[in-house]
Amino acid sequence: MGFKCYFCEESDRIGYWSNWCLECANLRRMLLLYNPKQCCDILKRTLTRDSKQIDFKISQEVKKICLTELPTIKEENESSDESYEKPTTRKTKKFK
């Protein structure tokens, strides 16, 4: 259509006479159904993080990365051991 949403100014509007895109229209409906202050509080609690939460999230992501990389390193070492061929030596006789 070419007409941009008045709220996000990114997506195209639903129709010629509409002012919002589909996502912004859904947000508007939620704000009309529920208290706008309550909706803003929920968004702040779920989307906004303080420095303590950010540090915790970073540490959790680092742990995930470390745990996923360790098995691959171990597998590489195991595969290199399998490709190693033992040298042939003389057979030793067992003494009775």
N, C-alpha and C positions, 0 to 999 in steps of 0.2 A: 504494500500500500504506500509506504513511504512516510506516513505520518507517525512521529515518535510519541511515545507515552509521556504524559505530562509529569509523572512522578519519577521514573527511573531515567528517562530521556535516552534510552538505549534500544529497547524493543519497539516493534511496531504496535500500534493500537489495534484493538480487536476489530473495530469497524470505524466507518467514517464519522459517526455521531458519538462514538465512545472516546473517552479521554485517557484511558489506561490500557496497558497490555494485560494479558491474561494473569500473570503473576501478581502484578500490582492491584488488579481488580480483586483478586482473592485476598490480598492483604487488607484492602479497604473493607471488604465484607466482614473479615474477622474483627477489624476495629469497630465496625458498626454493631456486631453481635456481642462483643465483650467490651469491657471498660478499656479505653485506650491506655490509661495509666497502668492497668494490670498487664496489658500486652507489652508495653515498654519495659516494665519490671521483669517480665519473663525473658524478653530478649536480652536485657542487660545481664541477667543471671546466667544465661546459657551461652551467649556469644562473647561477652566481655570478660577478660581474664586479668587478674592482678599479677604482680611480679612473682609472688609465691606459687601461684598456679602455673605460670609460664615456666618457672624453673623446674617444677615437678614434671610437667609435660615434656620438657627437653630431656630430663633424665630418663623418663620412660621410653622415649624414642631412641635414645642412645643405647639403652639396654636391649631393645628390640633389634637394633642393628647388630650389636655385638653377638647376640644369641643366634641370629640368622647367619652370620659370617663364620662362626666357629665350626659348625658342622662341615661347611664346604672346605675349609682349610684342612680339617681332619680327613675328609674324603680324599683330598689331593694327596696327602701323605700316605694314606692307605693304598691308593692306586699306584703311587711310585714304588711302594714296597712290593706290590704284586708284579710289577714289571721287572724287578730285580731278579736276576737268575743267579742262583748259588753256583759257585765254581765246582766243577767235578773234581773229586779227590779220590784217592785210593780207598777201597773198602777195607775196613778193619775187621779182622777176624775176632769172633767172640771166643774168649777162653773158657773152657769147661772146667 
